[in-house]
Amino acid sequence: MPTYAYACKNCGHAFDAVQSFSDAALTECPECGGELRKRYGTVGVTFNGSGFYRTDSRAPSGAGASPAASSSSSASS
């Protein structure tokens, strides 16, 4: 289940709450009864493997140009 961070608009009390996706957002501060707002933070992302390179998903530069040139010349005929 995800952890959500909340902060009170009135007293500034900040806390985390573990909630299901289907649970309604909290609206009342447990300290003073004031209005809560969700705090947004950064997300940690880890890329594993050999890396991402420009050439990983591309055809060689000469191979990509040849089919386009031949198809346009055959379309002209």
C-alpha distance (Angstrom), angle and dihedral (degrees) to the residues before:
residue distance angle dihedral
M1 . . .
P2 3.79 . .
T3 3.78 124.3 .
Y4 3.80 116.8 -132.0
A5 3.79 125.2 -161.0
Y6 3.80 118.5 -140.3
A7 3.80 134.0 -174.5
C8 3.80 129.8 -168.9
K9 3.80 116.8 -120.7
N10 3.82 91.7 -150.3
C11 3.81 107.9 42.1
G12 3.82 101.0 14.4
H13 3.82 93.6 -124.5
A14 3.82 108.2 161.9
F15 3.80 126.7 -162.1
D16 3.80 143.5 151.0
A17 3.80 125.4 -118.2
V18 3.80 128.3 -165.5
Q19 3.80 107.3 -138.8
S20 3.77 138.4 164.7
F21 3.80 119.4 -114.2
S22 3.79 88.7 -112.1
D23 3.84 94.5 52.6
A24 3.79 118.1 103.0
A25 3.80 116.9 -111.9
L26 3.79 116.3 -97.2
T27 3.81 113.3 -105.3
E28 3.82 106.4 175.4
C29 3.81 127.1 67.2
P30 3.82 112.8 -123.9
E31 3.84 90.5 -145.6
C32 3.81 104.7 48.4
G33 3.82 106.0 1.3
G34 3.81 91.7 -115.3
E35 3.79 127.9 140.0
L36 3.81 118.1 -72.8
R37 3.77 129.2 -146.1
K38 3.80 128.8 -165.1
R39 3.78 116.1 -111.7
Y40 3.78 118.0 -142.9
G41 3.78 121.7 -146.9
T42 3.75 139.0 176.2
V43 3.77 123.4 -73.5
G44 3.79 120.9 -131.9
V45 3.79 112.9 -131.0
T46 3.79 124.1 -175.5
F47 3.78 122.7 -165.8
N48 3.81 112.2 -158.8
G49 3.76 126.8 -169.1
S50 3.76 137.0 49.0
G51 3.79 93.8 -41.4
F52 3.74 139.8 -104.2
Y53 3.75 116.2 -75.4
R54 3.77 132.6 -180.0
T55 3.79 91.1 -117.7
D56 3.83 96.8 50.5
S57 3.80 96.7 90.4
R58 3.78 102.5 23.0
A59 3.76 132.3 90.8
P60 3.80 118.0 -125.3
S61 3.80 111.1 -76.4
G62 3.83 93.8 -112.4
A63 3.81 95.3 48.8
G64 3.80 95.6 55.3
A65 3.81 95.0 54.9
S66 3.82 98.2 47.9
P67 3.85 100.7 65.9
A68 3.79 92.8 47.2
A69 3.80 92.1 51.2
S70 3.81 93.5 47.6
S71 3.81 93.8 47.1
S72 3.80 92.5 50.9
S73 3.81 91.8 49.7
S74 3.83 91.7 49.3
A75 3.81 90.0 49.2
S76 3.81 90.0 56.0
S77 3.82 92.9 54.3
